[in-house]
Amino acid sequence: MELAKIKACICEGAAEAAIIDVLLDNNLLIFQREEMLDESVIRCRDGKTFETRYLRKGFSDLISVIRILDSRREEFKISKAYERKVDVINVITAPEIEMLIIFHEDKYHEFKKSGKKPSIFCKENLKMSSVKTYDFVKDYFKNPKILVQAIKKYNEISKIRKGEYTLLDLLK
């Protein structure tokens, strides 16, 4: 994965933002916080809003927009004037980022049998009512080794489509 000098890391939700923050804070990603716009994760999913907030500041260099999301269908549309200034990289966490918790808890087979969405399984079966919140996820993965192990397990078991990036691709 080739990244531009300037990066924008856009996360779909609070759980994704917490995971990226843990990885950044522990120097485990192929980029550092200092290379990021505003030196933080951006919670702006819409391309036009991102364009207005960030691209109109007059950057002359290419920007790698790294989107952490679970949907393969979500578009990131920006105007033609900015298309050549942005390299969009989608990092897919399908079906949901909560799969990392399920893998860490070694509950994958139980989850598969349940037929539930990962977040619902975590709430109901694992009794983690705050599973979608930033603070819960950041605390849950405060040991970054546990997070990296869960990311690796996810990659081993998941059916990753050709040409698709996962969190593993962002790790050093």
C-alpha positions in Angstrom: 0.0 0.0 0.0 1.5 3.3 -1.1 0.5 6.3 0.9 0.9 10.0 0.3 2.9 12.2 2.6 -0.4 13.6 4.1 -3.0 11.2 5.4 -6.6 11.6 6.4 -7.9 8.7 8.5 -11.7 8.6 8.4 -13.5 6.2 10.7 -17.1 5.2 10.4 -17.9 5.0 14.1 -16.5 5.5 17.6 -15.3 1.9 17.9 -13.2 2.2 14.7 -11.8 5.5 15.9 -10.8 3.9 19.3 -9.1 1.0 17.5 -7.1 3.4 15.2 -6.2 5.5 18.2 -4.8 2.5 20.1 -2.8 1.5 17.1 -1.5 5.0 16.5 -0.7 5.6 20.2 1.4 2.4 20.2 3.2 3.2 17.0 1.8 0.1 15.3 0.6 1.6 12.0 2.5 2.3 8.8 1.9 6.0 9.4 2.1 8.3 12.5 -0.3 10.8 13.9 1.9 13.6 12.9 1.3 12.7 9.2 -2.5 13.0 9.6 -4.7 16.0 8.9 -5.4 17.6 12.3 -3.2 14.8 13.8 -6.4 12.9 14.7 -9.0 10.5 13.3 -11.7 12.2 11.3 -15.4 11.3 11.8 -16.7 12.7 8.6 -18.0 10.0 6.3 -19.4 12.2 3.5 -17.0 13.1 0.6 -18.5 16.5 0.0 -18.3 17.5 3.7 -14.7 16.3 3.8 -13.9 18.3 0.7 -15.4 21.5 2.2 -13.7 21.0 5.6 -10.2 19.9 4.5 -9.5 20.0 0.8 -10.4 23.7 0.3 -7.5 24.7 2.5 -5.2 24.6 -0.5 -3.1 21.5 -0.2 -0.7 21.2 -3.1 0.3 17.6 -2.3 -1.7 14.4 -2.8 -3.6 13.3 0.3 -4.3 9.6 1.1 -7.8 9.3 2.5 -7.8 6.1 4.5 -11.4 5.1 5.2 -12.1 2.5 8.0 -15.6 1.2 7.3 -17.6 -2.0 7.3 -19.6 -1.3 4.2 -18.3 -2.2 0.8 -20.9 -0.1 -1.0 -20.5 3.3 0.7 -19.4 5.9 -1.8 -17.0 8.7 -1.1 -17.8 11.3 -3.7 -15.8 14.5 -4.2 -15.9 17.0 -7.0 -13.8 16.5 -10.1 -11.7 19.5 -9.1 -10.3 17.5 -6.2 -10.3 13.9 -7.6 -6.6 14.1 -8.5 -5.6 15.5 -5.1 -7.0 12.5 -3.2 -6.1 8.8 -3.2 -9.0 7.0 -1.4 -8.1 3.7 0.3 -11.0 1.7 1.8 -10.1 -0.5 4.7 -13.0 -2.9 5.2 -14.0 -4.3 8.6 -17.0 -6.3 7.4 -19.3 -7.4 8.8 -18.6 -5.1 11.8 -15.6 -3.9 13.8 -17.0 -5.8 16.8 -15.7 -9.0 15.2 -12.3 -8.1 16.7 -13.9 -8.5 20.2 -15.6 -11.8 19.2 -12.2 -13.2 18.0 -10.4 -12.1 21.1 -13.1 -13.7 23.3 -12.7 -16.8 21.2 -16.5 -16.9 20.5 -16.4 -17.0 16.7 -18.2 -20.4 16.4 -20.8 -19.4 19.0 -21.3 -16.1 17.1 -21.7 -17.9 13.7 -24.4 -20.2 15.2 -26.3 -17.3 16.7 -27.1 -15.6 13.4 -26.8 -12.2 15.1 -25.0 -9.1 14.0 -21.6 -8.9 15.7 -22.6 -5.8 17.8 -25.9 -7.5 19.0 -23.9 -10.7 19.8 -21.5 -8.7 21.9 -24.3 -6.9 23.7 -26.5 -9.9 24.3 -24.2 -12.9 24.6 -21.1 -11.2 25.9 -23.0 -8.7 28.1 -21.0 -5.7 26.6 -23.7 -3.1 26.5 -21.3 -0.3 25.6 -19.5 -2.2 22.8 -20.0 0.6 20.2 -18.6 3.4 22.4 -15.1 4.9 22.1 -14.2 4.6 25.8 -15.3 0.9 26.0 -13.3 -0.2 22.9 -10.3 1.9 23.8 -10.3 0.4 27.3 -11.0 -3.2 26.1 -8.0 -3.0 23.7 -5.7 -1.0 26.1 -3.2 -3.9 25.6 -2.3 -3.4 21.9 -0.9 -6.9 21.6 -4.5 -8.2 22.2 -5.8 -6.0 19.4 -3.1 -7.0 17.0 -3.8 -10.7 17.7 -7.5 -10.1 17.1 -6.7 -8.3 13.8 -4.6 -11.3 12.7 -7.3 -13.8 13.7 -9.9 -11.8 11.7 -7.7 -12.0 8.7 -7.2 -15.7 9.0 -10.9 -16.5 9.2 -12.5 -13.8 7.1 -13.1 -14.0 3.4 -11.2 -11.0 2.1 -12.0 -10.0 -1.4 -9.3 -9.6 -4.0 -7.9 -6.0 -3.9 -9.5 -5.2 -0.6 -7.6 -3.8 2.3 -8.0 -4.7 6.0 -6.6 -3.4 9.2 -3.8 -5.9 8.9 -2.6 -4.0 5.8 -2.2 -0.9 8.0 0.0 -2.6 10.6 3.8 -2.2 10.5 
